[in-house]
């Protein structure tokens, strides 16, 4: 990347390691280009993530069962005055 120093000279500086090079001319080119397909990485787990999860109906059924058990436990505590 071209960077101006405090003394006004322009140098090419590596954004990763900080190596500096004084260009021989005012023209320069980028050494390596990448395409979007080179930068995008996916895995089969990410791609198939929606297939692994439970259905909405299964989750709702589990919630109903949990709240039913909780209700019955609280009702028995209120009726008998202590946990059973």
Order of alpha helices (4+ residues) and beta strands (2+ residues): beta-beta-beta-alpha-alpha-alpha-alpha
